Amino acid sequence: MRKNSTENQQIKKQDMRQHVLALFLVMAVFCISLWIIRWASAKSGSNAMKLNKKSVTLTVGKTQKLKVKNLPDNAVVSWKSLKKSVASVSKKGVVKAKKTGKATIRCKVTDKGKEEKTTIFKCKITITKKKKKSVVYMTKDISPEGLLSVYRALNWNAKGNTAVKVSTGEPPASHYLKPDLIKKLVQSVDGTIVECNTAYGGDRASTRMHKQVAKDHGFTKIAKVDIMDSSGSMTLPVKGGTHLKKNYVGKNFTKYDSFLILSHFKGHSMAGFGGAIKNTSIGIASSKGKSYIHSGGKSTSGFGGKQKDFLESMAEAGKAVSDSLGKGKNIVYVNVMNNLSVDCDCDGYAAKPKMKDIGILASTDPVALDQACVDLVYKQKKGDGASLVKRIESRNGLLTLKHAQKIGLGSRSYSLVNI
């Protein structure tokens, strides 16, 4: 009895192994067959006749070459634009954008083989306006007269109460723009120098202390000084932002109709560099607003947050300010490229500049302006600008410019006009 029982168990195990093996073989054959079918299909698809583009977007005046892939030897190809006023097409399939609008290019392929066969392909064409490059004006004359001349090149007239946003500089040894340099420009627009309190402590963390610093540094001798968040914050809406939905600025922001953003271009320990965008965003942000930007919109105190979020939030805050001022019509930007330290004017013990002074630049586009300044620094990447380039790259500083362009604050493309 026990012997028969053992033999039956062995027979069952053997049958089970055979069934498993048979199932495995069936699955293996199925998978191999499926792979062969897909491979054949892909090969067939890759050899199929097709147009190299299904849709194309061009700016006025630009061209695009269309061609048929895997064309039979005996094939005859003809091209036709279904809206010639918008886009034309040559006998060789070269599309030329003529004016804004939409058009369709039809490609007719006739195979003159044993059995004549005709195939029609279509490509959708969208024509957009040619984007004008932003203009950045520049002078190498770093003087009160040079500053006035580059500002006047903008042909911009301040309306109503005009605020001049400039850093008052952290004591005792930052490289802030000196009152003697900016006096003529500030007074020519009848401007009020505006600032907001810091969020990191220091001698400008409270309104009383900040006003004293402004006095000590000579700013109160040339114009009125307004610490805009002396009575708190207000918010501006952020449109198209990834991190911010609102931007906290000084409550006195609404007192002004026009803003002249007068920035000292230099390095920055957190942003990589500081120029027009930083002065517009962090500079006009209230104390709590500065923390809000640094945290990527997560906190109104402290400086915690991811570097990427901080850099992109600066661009978003800058756009909120620009949008609120007549969608950018009532704000202009001037960058002074002197005392090019790797550290910001918010650092009371900023490093000594290693780079020679470059000049003064101005534009109605803050992205183009900062990009132009960065490009001038990069021209000296292997020379006296090496340390500043290293600071910018170590902080991923160019991300701010990329994001600013993406959300529509301005363009990184520009024309540099020397005056």
C-alpha positions in Angstrom: 0.0 0.0 0.0 2.7 2.5 1.0 4.7 1.6 -2.1 1.8 2.2 -4.5 1.0 5.5 -2.7 4.6 6.7 -3.1 4.6 5.7 -6.8 1.4 7.6 -7.4 2.8 10.7 -5.8 5.9 10.5 -8.0 3.8 10.1 -11.1 1.7 13.1 -10.1 4.8 15.2 -9.6 6.2 14.1 -12.9 3.0 15.0 -14.7 3.0 18.4 -12.9 6.5 19.1 -14.1 5.6 18.2 -17.7 2.5 20.4 -17.6 4.6 23.3 -16.3 7.2 22.7 -18.9 4.6 22.6 -21.7 3.0 25.8 -20.4 6.4 27.5 -20.4 7.1 26.4 -23.9 3.8 27.7 -25.1 4.4 31.0 -23.4 7.9 31.2 -24.9 6.6 30.6 -28.4 3.8 33.2 -27.9 6.3 35.8 -26.7 8.7 35.1 -29.5 5.8 35.3 -32.0 4.6 38.6 -30.6 8.1 40.0 -30.7 8.5 39.0 -34.4 5.1 40.5 -35.2 6.0 43.8 -33.5 9.5 43.9 -35.1 8.0 43.2 -38.6 5.4 45.9 -38.0 8.0 48.4 -36.8 10.2 47.6 -39.8 7.3 48.0 -42.1 6.3 51.3 -40.5 9.9 52.6 -40.7 9.9 51.8 -44.4 6.6 53.4 -45.0 6.3 56.5 -47.1 5.7 59.6 -44.9 6.2 63.4 -44.6 9.0 64.6 -42.4 6.7 67.1 -40.7 3.1 67.0 -39.8 2.9 70.5 -38.5 5.3 73.5 -38.4 5.3 76.9 -36.7 7.3 79.6 -38.3 7.8 83.3 -37.8 7.3 85.7 -40.8 10.2 85.5 -43.3 11.5 82.1 -42.1 11.5 78.9 -44.2 11.2 75.1 -43.6 12.1 72.3 -45.9 9.5 69.5 -46.3 10.4 66.2 -47.8 8.9 62.7 -48.3 10.7 59.9 -46.5 11.1 56.4 -48.1 10.1 57.7 -51.5 9.7 55.0 -54.3 12.2 55.3 -57.2 9.5 56.0 -59.7 7.6 58.5 -57.6 6.7 62.0 -58.8 6.2 64.6 -56.1 4.2 67.9 -56.3 3.6 70.6 -53.7 0.8 73.1 -53.3 -0.1 75.7 -50.7 -3.8 75.9 -49.9 -3.3 79.5 -48.7 -0.6 81.1 -50.7 -1.1 84.5 -49.0 0.1 83.0 -45.7 2.7 80.5 -46.8 4.1 79.6 -50.2 5.9 76.4 -51.1 8.5 75.8 -53.9 8.7 72.8 -56.3 11.3 71.3 -53.9 9.1 71.6 -50.8 10.6 74.7 -49.2 7.9 76.5 -47.3 8.2 80.3 -46.8 6.2 82.1 -44.1 4.7 85.3 -45.7 2.3 86.7 -43.1 0.7 85.6 -39.8 -2.1 83.0 -40.0 -2.6 79.4 -40.8 -2.1 77.4 -44.0 -2.0 73.8 -45.2 0.7 72.5 -47.5 -0.5 69.6 -49.6 2.0 67.0 -51.0 0.9 64.8 -53.8 3.0 61.6 -54.5 2.3 59.6 -57.6 4.0 56.2 -57.7 4.7 55.4 -61.4 5.3 51.7 -60.8 3.4 48.7 -62.3 0.2 50.0 -60.8 0.0 53.8 -60.6 -0.8 54.9 -57.1 -1.4 58.4 -55.7 -0.9 59.3 -52.0 -1.7 62.7 -50.4 0.1 64.2 -47.4 -0.7 67.4 -45.6 1.3 69.6 -43.3 -0.3 72.3 -41.1 1.6 75.6 -41.0 1.2 78.3 -38.3 2.8 81.6 -39.0 3.5 84.0 -36.0 4.9 87.5 -35.8 8.6 88.0 -35.9 9.7 88.8 -32.4 11.5 92.1 -32.0 14.7 91.9 -29.9 14.7 94.0 -26.7 17.1 97.0 -26.8 19.7 97.4 -24.1 21.6 100.7 -24.1 25.1 100.9 -22.7 27.8 103.4 -21.8 31.2 102.8 -20.4 31.1 106.2 -18.7 30.4 105.4 -15.1 29.6 108.9 -13.9 26.5 111.0 -13.1 26.5 112.3 -16.7 26.9 108.7 -18.1 24.0 107.5 -15.9 21.8 110.3 -17.1 22.6 109.7 -20.8 21.9 106.0 -20.7 18.6 106.6 -18.9 17.6 109.2 -21.4 18.3 106.8 -24.2 15.2 104.9 -23.1 13.0 107.8 -24.1 10.8 107.0 -21.1 8.9 109.6 -19.1 8.1 109.0 -15.5 4.4 109.6 -14.7 3.1 110.9 -11.4 4.9 110.0 -8.2 8.2 108.3 -9.1 10.0 105.7 -6.9 13.7 105.0 -7.4 14.4 101.6 -6.1 18.0 101.4 -4.9 19.8 99.4 -2.3 20.8 101.5 0.7 23.6 99.0 1.4 24.4 96.9 4.5 27.0 98.4 6.9 29.9 98.6 7.4 31.5 97.8 4.0 29.2 96.8 1.2 29.6 98.2 -2.4 26.2 100.0 -2.7 25.8 102.7 -5.4 27.0 106.0 -3.9 24.7 109.0 -3.7 27.1 111.2 -5.6 26.8 108.9 -8.6 23.0 108.7 -8.6 22.0 112.1 -7.4 21.5 113.8 -10.8 19.3 110.9 -12.1 17.2 110.7 -9.0 16.5 114.4 -8.9 15.9 114.6 -12.6 12.8 112.4 -12.2 11.9 114.1 -8.9 12.2 110.6 -7.4 11.8 109.2 -3.9 14.3 106.6 -3.0 12.4 103.5 -1.8 13.5 100.4 0.1 12.0 97.6 2.2 13.3 96.1 5.4 15.5 93.0 5.4 14.4 89.5 6.6 17.9 88.3 7.7 18.5 90.7 10.6 21.4 93.2 10.3 21.2 97.0 10.5 18.3 97.3 8.1 15.9 94.8 9.7 13.7 97.5 11.3 12.4 100.8 9.9 14.2 102.9 12.5 17.5 101.3 11.9 17.0 101.2 8.1 16.4 105.0 8.0 19.5 105.6 10.1 21.6 103.5 7.6 20.0 105.5 4.7 21.1 108.7 6.5 24.5 107.5 7.3 25.1 106.4 3.7 24.1 109.8 2.4 20.8 109.0 0.7 18.6 111.3 2.7 20.8 114.2 1.5 19.8 113.7 -2.2 16.1 112.7 -1.9 13.3 111.6 0.3 13.6 108.0 1.5 10.6 105.8 2.0 10.9 102.4 3.7 7.8 101.0 2.0 7.0 98.3 4.5 7.2 100.6 7.5 3.5 100.1 8.0 3.3 96.5 6.8 2.7 94.5 3.6 0.2 94.3 0.7 0.0 91.7 -2.0 0.2 91.8 -5.8 -1.3 88.9 -7.9 1.2 86.6 -9.7 0.0 85.5 -13.1 1.4 82.4 -14.7 3.6 81.5 -11.7 4.7 78.0 -10.8 5.4 78.7 -7.1 3.8 82.0 -6.2 0.2 83.1 -6.5 0.8 86.4 -4.7 3.7 88.7 -4.0 4.1 90.5 -0.7 5.4 94.1 -1.2 5.7 97.1 1.0 2.3 98.7 1.8 3.5 102.0 0.5 3.9 100.5 -3.0 0.6 102.1 -4.2 1.9 105.6 -3.4 3.9 105.5 -6.6 2.8 105.6 -10.2 6.2 104.9 -11.8 9.3 103.0 -10.8 12.9 103.4 -11.8 14.8 100.2 -10.8 18.4 101.4 -10.2 20.5 98.4 -9.5 24.1 97.7 -8.7 24.9 94.6 -10.8 27.2 92.2 -8.8 27.4 88.6 -7.5 25.1 87.2 -4.7 25.8 84.4 -2.2 22.4 82.8 -2.8 21.1 84.0 -6.2 24.4 83.8 -8.0 24.1 87.4 -9.2 21.9 90.4 -8.4 20.6 92.9 -11.0 17.3 94.3 -12.2 15.2 91.2 -11.5 16.5 90.7 -8.0 16.1 94.4 -7.1 12.5 94.3 -8.5 11.5 91.2 -6.7 13.5 90.8 -3.4 14.1 94.5 -3.2 10.5 95.6 -3.4 9.3 92.7 -1.4 8.4 93.5 2.2 10.4 91.7 5.0 7.8 88.8 5.0 7.8 88.9 1.2 11.5 88.3 1.1 11.0 85.1 3.1 8.1 84.2 0.9 10.2 84.4 -2.2 13.2 82.6 -0.7 10.9 79.7 0.4 9.2 79.4 -3.0 5.9 80.6 -1.6 5.8 78.3 1.4 6.7 80.6 4.3 6.7 84.2 5.3 9.5 83.9 7.8 13.1 82.5 7.6 15.0 81.5 4.6 14.2 77.8 4.1 13.4 76.4 0.7 14.8 74.7 -2.4 17.3 76.7 -4.5 15.3 76.1 -7.7 12.1 77.4 -6.2 13.8 80.5 -4.9 15.4 81.4 -8.2 12.2 80.9 -10.1 10.1 82.7 -7.5 12.3 85.8 -7.9 11.3 85.9 -11.6 7.6 85.5 -10.7 7.7 88.2 -8.0 9.4 90.5 -10.5 6.7 89.9 -13.1 4.0 90.7 -10.5 5.6 94.1 -9.9 5.9 94.7 -13.7 2.3 93.6 -14.4 1.0 95.9 -11.7 2.7 98.9 -13.3 0.8 99.2 -16.5 1.9 95.8 -17.6 5.5 97.0 -17.7 4.8 100.5 -19.2 5.5 102.4 -16.0 8.7 100.8 -15.0 12.3 100.9 -16.4 15.6 99.4 -15.4 19.2 100.6 -15.1 22.1 98.4 -14.0 25.5 99.9 -12.9 28.4 97.4 -13.5 31.0 98.8 -11.1 32.6 97.3 -7.9 31.9 93.8 -9.4 32.2 91.8 -6.2 31.0 88.2 -5.9 28.9 89.4 -3.0 25.7 91.5 -2.8 25.2 94.9 -1.2 23.2 93.1 1.5 26.6 91.7 2.7 28.2 94.2 5.1 31.6 92.4 4.6 31.5 91.9 0.8 34.5 90.5 -0.9 36.8 92.9 -2.7 36.0 93.1 -6.4 38.4 91.2 -8.7 36.8 92.4 -11.9 37.3 95.8 -13.6 34.3 98.1 -13.9 32.4 97.7 -17.2 29.8 100.4 -17.6 26.1 101.3 -17.2 23.3 99.6 -19.0 19.6 100.4 -19.3 16.4 98.8 -20.8 12.7 98.6 -20.5 13.2 94.8 -20.4 14.7 93.5 -17.1 15.5 90.0 -18.5 17.3 91.4 -21.5 19.2 93.9 -19.3 20.4 91.2 -16.8 21.2 88.9 -19.7 23.4 91.6 -21.3 25.2 92.2 -18.0 25.8 88.4 -17.5 27.1 88.2 -21.1 29.6 91.0 -20.4 30.8 89.1 -17.4 31.1 85.9 -19.3 33.3 87.6 -21.9 35.9 87.7 -19.1 35.3 84.1 -18.0 39.0 83.3 -18.5 40.1 86.6 -17.2 39.2 88.8 -14.2 35.5 87.7 -14.4 36.4 84.1 -13.5 35.3 84.4 -9.9 32.0 86.0 -10.7 31.2 83.4 -13.4 32.0 80.7 -10.8 29.6 82.3 -8.3 26.8 82.5 -10.9 27.2 78.9 -12.0 27.7 77.5 -8.5 24.2 78.9 -7.6 22.5 78.0 -10.9 21.9 81.8 -11.3 20.9 81.6 -15.0 17.8 79.7 -14.1 16.2 83.0 -13.0 16.6 84.4 -16.5 15.3 81.2 -18.1 12.2 81.2 -16.0 11.7 84.9 -16.3 11.6 84.5 -20.1 9.3 81.5 -19.9 6.7 83.3 -17.9 6.8 86.4 -20.0 8.7 88.9 -17.9 11.0 89.7 -20.8 13.3 88.2 -23.4 16.9 86.9 -23.2 17.4 88.1 -26.8 18.5 91.6 -27.2 20.3 94.2 -29.3 23.1 96.1 -27.5 23.3 99.8 -28.4 26.4 101.7 -27.3 25.9 105.4 -26.6 
